[in-house]
Amino acid sequence: MAEMARDTYGDKTLIELNTEIELLQNDLALLRDEYAKHDARITGQITRLRHIINDRKQAINFIRRDREQRYFSVHTGSLRGQLESLRFALGLQAIRWSKTVPAHCDWQFDAGFEVDKKEPIKALEAFLAGLPLLPQIHERDRSATITATEIIKCD
C-alpha cells in the first residue's frame, strides 16, 4: 500500500496487476491443457472398460441362451408333472404310458438336475434314470412310450 501511495498516477500498480493477470491467464491455459490430457486419457479408459463390459455381457448371454436351449432343468417334485414340459422341450408330439404303468403312480424328484436335450432318447433315459421305467421313441410320429421294466404296484 505504501508503494501505491508513492505511485502518483497508479501506472506502476496497473502494470503489475496486468502482468499478474497475464501470468494467471498463462497458468490457466496450462491447466486447461493438462486437464484436456487427463480428460482424454480417462475418457478413453472408460470407453475401453465399457467395451469390455459389453463384450462380456454378450458372451454371458450367449452362454446362458446356449445352456437354456441345450439343457432341460428338472426340479424337485412330480415326475408326471414335469414330463409334459420335457416332451415340449424335446419336440415330441406325445408321450404315452404303457398299460404296465398304473395311471395313479407318480414319482417325486428330491433334487434338481439337468438333462441334455440333444438326443431325445438319451434325455428321456436320463430323466427316468433309477426308475423301473423304459422310454421308447417312435420316429414316425415323433412320440414316445414309457413302459415298466418290472411290475409296479403303487399304494
C-alpha positions in Angstrom: 0.0 0.0 0.0 2.8 2.3 0.8 4.1 1.7 -2.7 0.8 2.5 -4.2 0.8 5.8 -2.3 4.1 6.8 -3.8 2.9 5.9 -7.3 1.3 9.2 -8.1 -0.8 8.1 -11.0 -1.1 4.4 -10.3 0.6 3.5 -13.5 3.1 1.2 -11.8 0.4 -0.6 -10.0 -1.7 -1.1 -13.1 1.3 -2.6 -14.9 1.9 -5.0 -12.1 -1.7 -6.0 -11.9 -1.9 -6.5 -15.7 1.3 -8.6 -15.5 -0.2 -10.7 -12.8 -3.4 -11.2 -14.9 -1.3 -12.3 -17.8 0.6 -14.8 -15.6 -2.7 -16.1 -14.2 -4.1 -16.5 -17.7 -1.0 -18.4 -18.8 -1.3 -20.7 -15.7 -5.0 -21.2 -16.6 -4.1 -22.1 -20.2 -1.5 -24.6 -19.0 -4.1 -26.1 -16.5 -6.7 -26.4 -19.3 -4.2 -28.2 -21.5 -3.3 -30.5 -18.6 -7.0 -31.1 -17.8 -7.7 -31.9 -21.5 -4.9 -34.5 -21.5 -6.3 -36.2 -18.3 -9.9 -35.9 -19.6 -8.9 -37.6 -22.9 -7.0 -40.4 -21.1 -9.7 -41.1 -18.6 -12.5 -40.9 -21.2 -10.5 -43.4 -23.3 -10.2 -45.8 -20.3 -13.9 -45.5 -19.5 -14.8 -46.3 -23.1 -12.4 -49.2 -23.2 -13.9 -50.6 -20.0 -17.5 -50.2 -21.3 -16.5 -52.2 -24.4 -15.0 -54.9 -22.3 -18.2 -55.0 -20.1 -20.4 -55.1 -23.2 -18.3 -58.0 -24.7 -18.5 -59.9 -21.5 -22.3 -59.4 -21.2 -22.8 -60.6 -24.7 -20.6 -63.7 -24.0 -22.5 -64.5 -20.8 -25.9 -64.0 -22.5 -24.8 -66.3 -25.3 -23.7 -69.0 -22.8 -27.0 -68.7 -20.9 -29.0 -68.9 -24.1 -27.0 -71.9 -25.3 -27.4 -73.6 -22.0 -31.1 -72.9 -21.9 -31.5 -74.3 -25.4 -29.4 -77.4 -24.7 -30.5 -78.4 -21.3 -33.8 -79.1 -19.6 -33.9 -78.3 -15.9 -35.7 -80.9 -13.8 -36.9 -79.5 -10.5 -37.8 -81.2 -7.3 -41.4 -82.6 -7.4 -43.6 -84.8 -9.5 -42.2 -86.8 -12.5 -45.5 -86.7 -14.3 -45.9 -83.0 -13.6 -42.7 -82.2 -15.4 -43.0 -84.8 -18.2 -45.2 -82.6 -20.3 -42.6 -79.8 -20.2 -39.9 -82.2 -21.1 -42.0 -83.5 -24.0 -42.3 -80.0 -25.3 -38.6 -79.2 -24.9 -37.6 -82.4 -26.8 -40.0 -81.6 -29.6 -42.1 -84.7 -29.2 -45.7 -84.8 -30.2 -46.9 -87.1 -27.4 -45.7 -89.3 -24.6 -47.8 -92.3 -23.9 -47.7 -94.6 -20.8 -48.0 -98.3 -21.4 -50.6 -100.4 -19.6 -47.9 -101.8 -17.4 -47.6 -98.5 -15.6 -50.5 -97.7 -13.3 -52.1 -94.3 -14.1 -52.1 -93.2 -10.5 -48.4 -93.9 -10.0 -46.1 -90.9 -9.7 -42.5 -90.5 -8.6 -41.0 -87.5 -6.8 -37.6 -86.0 -7.5 -35.9 -84.9 -4.3 -33.2 -82.9 -6.1 -33.0 -80.9 -9.3 -30.8 -81.8 -12.2 -30.3 -81.1 -15.9 -31.0 -83.2 -18.9 -29.2 -82.7 -22.2 -31.9 -82.3 -24.9 -29.6 -83.1 -27.8 -30.8 -86.7 -28.2 -34.4 -87.3 -27.1 -34.0 -90.9 -26.2 -30.9 -90.2 -24.0 -32.8 -87.3 -22.5 -35.7 -89.5 -21.6 -33.4 -92.2 -20.2 -31.6 -89.6 -18.1 -34.9 -88.2 -16.9 -36.1 -91.7 -15.9 -32.8 -93.0 -14.6 -33.0 -95.1 -11.5 -36.7 -95.8 -12.0 -38.3 -99.0 -13.3 -39.3 -97.2 -16.5 -38.0 -97.5 -20.1 -38.7 -94.9 -22.8 -39.1 -95.8 -26.5 -39.0 -93.2 -29.2 -41.2 -93.6 -32.3 -39.7 -91.5 -35.1 -42.6 -91.8 -37.5 -44.9 -89.7 -35.3 -42.3 -88.1 -33.0 -43.8 -89.6 -29.9 -42.6 -91.8 -27.0 -43.9 -94.6 -25.0 -42.9 -95.3 -21.4 -43.1 -98.9 -20.3 -42.3 -100.6 -17.0 -39.2 -102.8 -16.7 -40.8 -104.6 -13.7 -44.2 -105.0 -12.1 -45.1 -101.7 -10.5 -47.5 -101.5 -7.6 -48.5 -98.1 -6.2 -50.3 -97.7 -2.9 
